């Protein structure tokens, strides 16, 4: 039976979740977004420290997907997105000379990537610091249960001191935009078939390191003839801990100063998953020094983040997974080719399938 003005929960306030929530709202639904973090954006994450700002997650996005063109121009007009006119090269293997890569338009959030997430969340009801733990069916409704943390707190799986909530709400449908392994745990009881599909998606970790070099090293890095570099051939790890390096300070709207962000390869991140943060930081900086032929770099400041579910081994290219009878769906970059564009379009597809299932 069709549901008029349905109440829909969107779990996850990253790019896919925000895209989905906006499309559902435009379709006439009453939407509430839940996220365990203290802010929105997911992998549009930044680290701020004084004058330093680092994009530790998504580095940029392109507009090869037609459905992203309309919002892109509105973001540019608003000044929250700008073209990153960067010099990008690739080191195909350790010791190889860098080569130029495809010249495509790359865009970034201004003054940082997370600013775009806040614009996407504008007008939405977002419940932050709330971790969903299970979904139960009550007749035609779906009951959400979870944990509420203090305001401004990002909840980890074992966050101490958080208060258990009886129920976080009752909804006609649920759209989940989380890493598939986490989503599977959430829907095991309410939709075991969909949980089994989600568990077949394999995702890799990634370490991200942002650092500001000391004065002498800053002069050396400033002289490099590129702003970003891929390490290793596409879809394959090189014999290097690194997969990407970028002069983060070269992006438009950033504060002055030399700042870099390094991403580790999937294989190396997996092997070092439980290593101490200091050991990971030292190893990544040492590899950068070796790659560039520089003396050991001594950062004035550095920040390390481990993304446990960063990359999809094989994106499904299906847009979204959905169980019409259960009124539960899953989406994310893993379901649509990866990257920012994949996450955004997956959110649109998940919204479409959710509304169709509701009649």
N, C-alpha and C positions, 0 to 999 in steps of 0.2 A: 504493500500500500504506500503510495507517495507520501512523503513527509513535507509539510509546508513550513517554510522558514526553519530548517533543521538546526539543531544545536550540534556543533562539531568541535571536537578537541583536536588540536594539532600539537603533537609532541616533538619538540625540537625547534629552536629558534635560530637555526642556521639559514643559509641561503635557500635550501629546498623548503624548509618549514615556513619561512616568511613568504616565499613565492606562493606556496600552496594556500596559506592563510589569506593572502590578498585576493587570490582568484576565487576562493570559497566565499569571501565576503562580497565580492562583486557579483557572485551568483546568487546572492540572497540569503546566505547562511549566517547564523550567529556563531561566531568563532572565538574560541579561547585558546591561546597558545601557552604551552608549558615548556619551561627549560630549567635544567638543573644549575645553570650558570648564573652569575651575578649580572650579566649583560647579554645582549643578543649578538648574533653574528656567527657563532660556531667557529669555523676555521678562518673567518675574517677577523682573526685575533691580532691584537697588537700588545706590545709591552711598552709602557711609558716610564721613564725615569728622568726627572728633571727636564733638560732640554732634549733628551734622547727619546726617539720614537722608533719602534721596530715593528714591521709587519712580519710576524712569526709564522703565520699560516699561509693563506692564499697570497701569492705574490702579485698577480695581475690577472686580467681576463681579456678574452678576445670576443668578437661579435660575429663569429662564423655561423651561429645559429640564428635564423631569421627572426624567431620569436623574441629575441633579446634586443632587437634594434629599436623598437618603440620606447621601452623604458630607458635604454641607454641614452637616447637623445634628451629625454626629460631630465635624467641625472646630470648630463653635461650642462644643460641650460641652468640647472639649479646650482651648479658649481661643486657638486659632491663627487663628481667623476671627471677625470682629465686624461688626455692621451699621455702615455709614458713614452716619450721619444728616445728610447734606450738603444744603446749599441749592444746587441746580443750576439754572442759567439757560442761555439760548442767545442769542447775537447772530447773527441771521439774515444780516446783512450789515454791512459797515463803516459805522459811523455810526448803525446801528439801535439802538433801545432794547432792552435785554435783556428776554426773556420767560421765564416759568416753563416748565419742561419736565415731561414725564410723571413723576408721583410713583411711583417703583418702588423696591423694596428693593435697595440697593447694598451689596455686601460687600467687605471688604478683609482681607488677611492682617495678623496682629499678631505682633510689633511692626512688621513690614514685609511686603510682598508675598512676598518670597523665603522667609519662614518657612513658608509653606504648601507650597512646593516641597520643603522638607526633610522635612516630615511625609509628603508623598506618596512620597518616596524611601525612607522608613524600611523596612528589611528587604530592600531590593533590592540586588543586586550592581551597583554603578555604577563603571565605569572612566572616570575623569576625565582631562583633558589628553591625550586620544587622538583624533586626527583620522582618520576613515576616508577612504580615497582610491580604493579599487576593490574590487569583489567578483568573484570567479572561481568557476566551477562545477567541482567535482571529483566526478563521479558524481552521487550523490544529495545531496551536501553542498555548502554554500556557504562558500568561504574568504574571510575578510576581511583586507585588507591596509591598512596606514596608518602613521601617524607617532605616536610617543610623545614627549610633552614632559616637562619636569621637573615634579615635583609642585607643584601650585598655579599652573600656567601655563595661560593661555588661548591656544590655538593659532590664529593667523591663517593665511590661505592660504599665506603666505610666511615662516612663523616661522623665524628663523635659529637654528641650534644644536640643533634637535630631531633625534633619532635615528630613522632609518628602521627600521621593524620588518619582519621577514620575513613574519610572519602574526600577526594578532591573535586568531584563533580559527576554528574550523570549526563550522558550525551547520546544522540542518535547515531553518530558515527565517529570513528577515530582515524586520523591520518598521522602516521608515525614517520618522522624524518630523523632517524638515528642510524648509527652503524648497524648493519643487519644482525650481527651477533647479539647486540644489546636489545634490539627490537624483538628478537626471537624469545629471549628470556621474559619479556614483558607480556607476550601474547600466547605463551605455551598453553595456558588453560582455555583462553577465549577462542583461539583459532590455531590449533596444533598443525594443521596442514600448511598454513602460511608460515608458521614458525619454522617448519622443516625446509621450506623453500629458501627462507632467509639464511638458514645455516649453511646453505650450499655456496653462499657468496663469501669469498676469501679476501680479506683486506690486510694490507701490510702496514707496519708502523713507520714512523719517520721522526728523527730528531731534527729540531730546528734550533739554530744558534744565532743569536743576534749579538754583535759586539761593536763597540766604539774603540778604535785603535788609539794607542798613545801618539804623541805629537810626531815623533820621527816616523813611525809606521804609517801614520795618516798621510804623510807626504809621499811615501812610496806607493801606497794604494791609490792615491788620487791621480798618480801618473799612469795608471793602467789604461790601455786603450779600449776598454769596454766597460759596460755597466752591469751586465749579467752574463752568465755562462752556464750552459748545460754540460754536465760531466757524464760521459758514456753515451753510447748509441741509444736511440729511442727504444723504450720497452726492454732495455737490458742494462743490468748494472755493469759499470766498468770495474776495473781492479782498483777501485778507490772507495773510501768511505763516503765521499761526497757525490751528490747528484746535481746540485744547483748552487750557484753562488751569485749574490747580487749586491750592487752598491745601492742599498736601500735609500740612502740620502739623495740619489739622483732622481727620485720620483718627484713629480710636481707637488708643490705645497708643503714640502718637508722643511724642518728647521735646518739651518746651516750646520756644516760639520760632516765628517766622514763616518758613515755607519754602514755595516755590512750584515747580510743575513745569509747563513749557510743551511742547506738542507742535506741530510745524510741519505745515502742510498737505502733502498728497502732491505736488501740482504744484510748490510752492515747494521742497520737499526735493529733488525730482528736478532742478530747475533749479540748485540750490546744492550738488549732490552732492559736487563736488570743491573747493568753496570752503574757504578756511582756517577753522579752528575759531573764531578770534577774530572774523572777519567775520560768521559765522553767529550767534554769541552776541550781538554788538552789534545785529544786525538784529532778532533775536527780542525782545530787551529793548526796543528802540525801538518795535516794533510794540505790545508790551504797554502801554507808556507812552501811546502814541497812542490805543489802544483804550479805556483807562481815563481818559483826559484828565488824566494826571499829568505832572509834569516828568520829564525823563530819569532812569530808575532807575539807581542805582549799587549793584550787589550787593557784599556783603561777601565772598561766596564763590559760585562757580558751577561747574557741571559739565555738559559737553555730551556727548551720545552720538548716534551716527548708526546707526539701524537700517536696514540695506540692504534687508531683505525684511520690511517691517512690515505692510502691508495688502494684501489681495487685491482687485483691481479687481472681479472677479465670482467669488464663492465657488461651488464646484461643487455643494454641497448633496448630495453622494453619500456622505459619511461617510468613505470611503477608496477608493483605487485599489488593485487587487490582481490579480496574475497567478498563478492557482492552479498552473499547470504549473511556473512558475519558483520558486514559493514566496517571492515577494518582494512586499511591499505598501508603500504610501505613505499617510501621513496627516498631519493638522495642521489648524489653524483654517481654512486655505484650502480644505479639503475639506468643511467643515461649517458654513458661514455666518459664519465669522470669530469673533473674540473668544475669551475664556477658555472659555465654555461650548462653543463650536464645537470648540476644541482638545480639551477633555476628552472630549466625546462621540465625536469622530473617533478618539481613542485606543481607546475601547471597541469601535467598529466595526472598526477595524483588527485588534484582538485577535481578535474573533469570526471575521473572514474568514480570518485566519491559521490559527487552530485548525481551522476547517472544511476548509481546503485540506489539512491534515495528516491528516484523517480522524478 
